[in-house]
Amino acid sequence: MNETFTADPTRLVIAALCGLIILLFLITKAKFQAFIAILVSALAIGLIAGMPVSLITGTVTKGMGETLKGIALLIGLGSMFGAILEISGGAERVALTMMNTFGEKRAPWALGITGMVVAIPVFFDAGLIILIPLAFSLAKRCRKSVMFYVIPLLAGLAVGHAFIPPTPGPVLVANMLEVDLGVVIGLGILCGAVAMILAGPVWGKFCGQHYDIPVPALYAETKEFDEKKMPSFGTVVAIIMIPLILIIINSILGVIPEGTKVDVLRPVFSFLGTPFIALLLATIAAVFLLGTKHGYSREELEKVMTKSLEPTGLIMLVTAGGGVLRYMLQDSGLGTIIGNVIGASPLPLVLVAFLIACAVRVSVGSATVAMTMAAGIVAAMPTVTGLPPLYKACLVMAIAGGSTVCSHFNDSGFWLVKSLCGLDEKTTFKTWTIMETIVGGSGFAVALIVSLFIS
């Protein structure tokens, strides 16, 4: 898309507010289907802002394509993978083992820590799709709201994705601010641990007590299993770890300098470590080791996997709709305008970094865009160059925190979580959005406290 557009700042802010109002009205009052409501609000923003029609339609196409290209295959493969885990009793086996090992009360902590570790090398979407059947199985076995277990898992994934390198976001910000990655990792673990505890087990317990959300129908309708006929815990974990290990190896090889003996492995794991390839291999392994080996015919497995794909169309469309809204706001220039206004304020630098990232995140929706724009604005400030490494690491954490808070309608993650968990928009706001805000806000608070002790 070669066309450029510069909007009047006042008109652009008005357009964004009008688009949000239209979206809220269509979903809450007019009861429009979510995808249609998102698409209408995105088009309204572009038209009210004065964007050329060709740019508006091009942005819609780009938003759909860019969002789906990273997640469509993962959603489809993840649904089939989860279905096989369920019908074989594999997810039930892991849930039972976790409950026996950690106890019912500590299972949310185990899920939070698992999510935190997994999200460091694995993208949030991939980690969620691979691990969420375990949370559903625990909720089903314990006869509790899924919020008790899904929220800790989501919090762990969000923390690992936002704060701890080698996750791409904090690595990008650290490079732009020229701060040592080791310092960022150390501070990221501290900020992330506090954020995971508050947003995971603590907030998850509150959500579980106040929102009685049943296990989605795809997982709730599965039969009870005889423990003796379940696959072994080691087999199930090994299959779940296939995509995680392949992606981790690819990430590790990516940071090893070229010219070493591992160069021969790079093209192999660059292919195998691509998320959809890794998940495809795990799904194939599950077909044979959990399906065929446990007495299911190929025809039965084909029906199970086909049925698991029925809800994925809606999930993909609604998630892509969130991507369209994000790109409409991004291409219109709203994030740049708001970020520059906050950047000119006389507030403490760590707070300024957080507010810039937060403003872009709220206005645009993309955590990556928020991190990139905030890091660019902060790095351009003359005072940043001479700051101590630990203070720069605090700036990285502040930007990561601001880029995580307030996930709402313009964030494709909001719609993915809503669809996977079978929530309505209001409940998603009250659970997921607040959880993301706790993650970002508490991580930032730790960084701010640390910065106060640095001269």
Summary of the structure (lengths in Angstrom):
residues: 455
radius of gyration: 22.1
end to end distance: 46.8
largest distance: 68.1
contacts: 1714
relative contact order: 0.14
helix: 80%
strand: 0%
